Amino acid sequence: MRRLTPAGAATALLVLTACTGGGATTTTEPTATSRPTTSASTTSDLGVIEAGVAAFYSGDAERAAELFELTDRTDDQIRAESAYQAAIGGQLALSCTQTGSGPGSFSCSTPYTNAMTEAIGEGGGHDVWPVVVEDGVITQFGFTEHSAMLIEMGTFLASEGRFDGYEDCLSGPFPESCATIQLDNLDAWTAWRQTLEPADRVETVVESWYGGNCEAAILLSWDDTDCSESSMAAQAIAYESSLGAEVSVENCESTSGGENPVLSCEVQYSNAMNGAVGKPPTVTARDFVLMFGVLPAGPDEKPWYEVDYPEDTELRDSFTQFAEEGELADEYADAGCASARSPECANLILDNLDA
């Protein structure tokens, strides 16, 4: 699974946030400019770039793989994404000038549109990338992606319980299957985003965490961990899912705006222990930072669940006391339940709930 790490997301989200208003965000690198030249070698290298772009975005996968030799994409990934671009209707308005960095070095403007941008009336952005041609092939190229738009689609799918299969569709290179998911949900996503509120992003991520959807919970929040079985996130999410945790995010208020707005919310939480003793949900007041307006995080840009973790600490502490003072002491200690959340701990609680 490819990861959209906080560092990568920052690069991906920062620039077009200031360029466009509808959440269509692209990746970028510093622009380079120079006066164009018209030498024979320049004309030939420009022809290589134009041919590579034409092949890549038209779905001529084999030709695209021949003309792109990149360190960050294999030939198979280039072929797969070429098929994706053809299916999603990707179009690149290419404009290049040669730079002073040496033969074959260019600065290229790459405004990019596809079926998703057209559905919501967004433009292609203002990205400018360094592009390098060596020995008749493209060895450096910037692929523009509308990252915030892809995250919004993921948020919509997670809110509908349909995130599975979208894990590789938040950052390139994209498999062709991403186009199928995006096109199948295009109309519904377009309608949904018209009423999208910041609190909806928070609620979707929090509900994904407590509902057992690790991929959505991690990929749609400001985190760079993974969902391998032994990871803390996967263990905690399985713990909550096993206990039948239920959460709701209520009464969110914006406490600051700007590039990373802050929402102050109440998180109501309950699980099987609440039901067993007839205790109402506990309420945790906490802040969520929306990194670049789209990825919920906690204070200081840490994962939201690392601070003021929403749970019923009274019932958790009560079961800890029950276990440590009785016959479960050794089993409880061996499982590390006093300090960690894991499926084993959840099963221990459920097996001894009546007692």
Steps between C-alpha positions, in 0.01 A plus 500: 500500500637842409503751778412869494727603787464833683813628327375383164152632566640840592679517168194370324252736659677828562521681168165476330318574825601857429436472127146365481198517722315170465735260671666381179857471614811400312857415568776738409870575514681835475465654157796565274492750216729598215484626148406229250752393240444356156802276445455169322567307822243707688239439232574128509479481879175696501365251250585218740313673784197568283495144367536354850219715639273421204560127541461503880169688509345329196553149635777399260661314789784327317615819331480686832715234669757538221524878536497529882798360694438622854642408838163539677289293258559158349401420142206296629380794709529732201296258289236465771470874557487567128194275488361687803549839333326385184206364700463809720538738203828654619621794296821699542551848349878481460720808456880473533801730481864399518688590817864580555560172685644333191388323183170323537393700807163674486245676713152380407159634594262204543137606565308173536129422471294182499143380549508594870613859444247543222219363718551778757615773262862523620793616292828321452712688753829685452772240548843547344744207514862442403514250213814327373560313173808279465590283200154529353299407812344702783690439823328761720138611481237641736158336491238746619244353741193664652572362846225672701244383245621142535484527879146637474399202286654272763312680778175456310566129441590445866186681616298265279688190619653445155867586556636151433698499177576873514820460702726555197300790358611790722839557338665384180599294322139388463379157391226491237252375762497848659327640192222244533439595864509873429272485197250269671470748788543825306142628512441404863832653609426822308166538677642406841783753493261789441389474864831376644588661832834485685336297777405236242868430437566455871197280552591272209856447624395442862220261404739310271742456791240371746312307234796284400604655167873546553584602143246782495578609856871536424504615138240771562674637809831670559704188569782306340459162670376187328229243560720194539357265759762585762478879467360699790227642280383162372505354852298789648250502214446123532455546877226759450330300227498183712340690789231638271607860561256769390596866457344821382657841448274776628486877543809589298598865500780668310743656744749628241520528124776537250696235317449241777162574666430359847170341598401457864263203525336262746560129436241266654628147559360171624572129460386161629593591858264798493218276386578239765476747790244737350736797492436776244771601251791698637578839345851617416557864404793530261646699214562380146738682267408476132839493329462709183126477556467129420691263733391488869791502746560572864680792661861554391429310178496164676249224421166602649467185712828554688352778715177485705411158361118476504397205715332422832800505731282433806381165366843412361660570839224306676566191289874538560441498875268198469756308293807586706338413832359166386579184310562694176805683634765295322308477175425871508864587568632265230277667243621847606142618527571762764698710255392385153188432297504176307257236370621268778403757763161551340434126499607480865246768588221339301566154643474639855241769450229340713743434784 
